[in-house]
Each structure stands twice: as structure tokens, then as C-alpha cells.
Amino acid sequence: MIGYYNYTVLLTYLSLLSAASGILVTLSGNGHPYLGVFFLLVCGLCDAFDGKVARTKENRTAQENNFGIQIDSLSDLVAFGVLPVCIGRALIRRSPYFGSVIFNRTADTSFVVLSITFGAVMLFYILAAMIRLAYYNVTEEERQSTETGTRRMYLGLPVTTSALIFPAILLLQYLICADITVVYFAVMLLTAFAFLSKFHIRKPGMRGILGLVGIGALEFIAILLIHYFIR
């Protein structure tokens, strides 16, 4: 079989499978956005360590290294580009107002305006995520041809931050006891612009990664407790 199947790519494969599972869950029947968020957090956990795991293998060939870069970006596009959009669509369906307007078409004018607005945001978000990932690949290939070691700075917001941003937004649903559909899509729009922006962000070290993983774990536990036990 073509491709590589050693331990260096397992976390990336797992992230893609988690993302695909989340997409299927949120789009199936009356799929719930909070179920999709669990899979998104798993994707974030896998992404936090896949690069470090891959670099533990000595004597990786150039083809193995390039393969890892390519599948990481492809997986990230599905996990942090497509899955948040599917979660947003499920959020619309569950919304007491927007769901009835868009899916039941109770008001023709509102249906058209809301459908176009939410649809445009979702499409722009996926496009921005793809452009960001492709640009990162190009610049990373150029960097590796002239430098050694790992990248120290990111240009623009990494798409993987979606794994922490959108679960935090969904937690607002219970903290403020209000429909946060508009907030979700407003944040999605701002996040898409941040993907394409030219500000610099320092790449976190192991301590920073563990801190981000800890935040993700707290979000996971909070959503689990609220959704299944408190609500």
C-alpha cells in the first residue's frame, strides 16, 4: 500500500478520523453541536503532540517528512476548518429562533437573509483555513531549506486554535442562558480574518502546549458536566 503507517503518523490519522466522526454526528438527523465539540477537542489534543511524536523518529527520509507535513495540513483542514462549520450548522438547527426560520422557512425574507449570511460566513471560514494552511506549508518548506530546528513564530492565527475557541463559545450557551448562535458565527468570522492576518504569535513550547491541553481538558469536562448532568 502507498503511504506511511508507522507511529509518527498515527496521531494525525486519529485526528482526521475524529474530525470525520464529528462531522457525521453533527450532520446526522438532529445532530447536536455539543457532540461535535467533543470530537473537535480530541482533534486538538492529537494535533498538540503529533509533530513532537514525529520528530522522535530518527533518520526520517525527506519523503516521510514531507508526507507528514502534507497529511497534517489536510487533516487540519477537515478538523479545524470543516468541523467547526458543521458544528455551527447543528447550532443553527438547535436554535429556538434561527432553526425554525432557516430549516422550517417560517419567514421567507428572514430565511433568505439568514441563509446567505450564515452560509457566507461558513464558506469564508473554510476558505480562510485552507489559504492559511497552504501558506504555512509554502513558508515552512522555504524555512526548512535555510534553517534547522522548529519554527519559533507563527504569522497569523494557527487554525488549530479553533479547538479551544469554539468550545469556549458554546459554553456561553449555559453561562449566559441565551442563544449564542449569532455570537458563534461572529467569532467564526473574526477567526477567519485572524487566520489571514499578518501579526506574529510565538509558538508555544512544551509548557505552553501542556497549558493549552489543560484548558482543552477543562472545556471538555465543563461541557460534559453541563450537557449531561446539569442541564
C-alpha positions, 0 to 999 in steps of 0.5 A: 500500500502507498503511504506511511503507517508507522507511529509518527503518523498515527496521531494525525490519522486519529485526528482526521478520523475524529474530525470525520466522526464529528462531522457525521454526528453533527450532520446526522438527523438532529445532530447536536453541536455539543457532540461535535465539540467533543470530537473537535477537542480530541482533534486538538489534543492529537494535533498538540503532540503529533509533530513532537511524536514525529520528530522522535523518529530518527533518520526520517527520509525527506519523503516521510517528512514531507508526507507528514507535513502534507497529511497534517495540513489536510487533516487540519483542514477537515478538523479545524476548518470543516468541523467547526462549520458543521458544528455551527450548522447543528447550532443553527438547527438547535436554535429556538429562533434561527432553526425554525426560520432557516430549516422550517422557512417560517419567514421567507425574507428572514430565511433568505437573509439568514441563509446567505449570511450564515452560509457566507460566513461558513464558506469564508471560514473554510476558505480562510483555513485552507489559504492559511494552511497552504501558506504555512506549508509554502513558508515552512518548506522555504524555512526548512531549506535555510534553517534547522530546528522548529519554527519559533513564530507563527504569522497569523492565527494557527487554525488549530486554535479553533479547538479551544475557541469554539468550545469556549463559545458554546459554553456561553450557551449555559453561562449566559442562558441565551442563544449564542448562535449569532455570537458563534458565527461572529467569532467564526468570522473574526477567526477567519480574518485572524487566520489571514492576518499578518501579526506574529504569535510565538509558538508555544513550547512544551509548557505552553502546549501542556497549558493549552491541553489543560484548558482543552481538558477543562472545556471538555469536562465543563461541557460534559458536566453541563450537557449531561448532568446539569442541564 
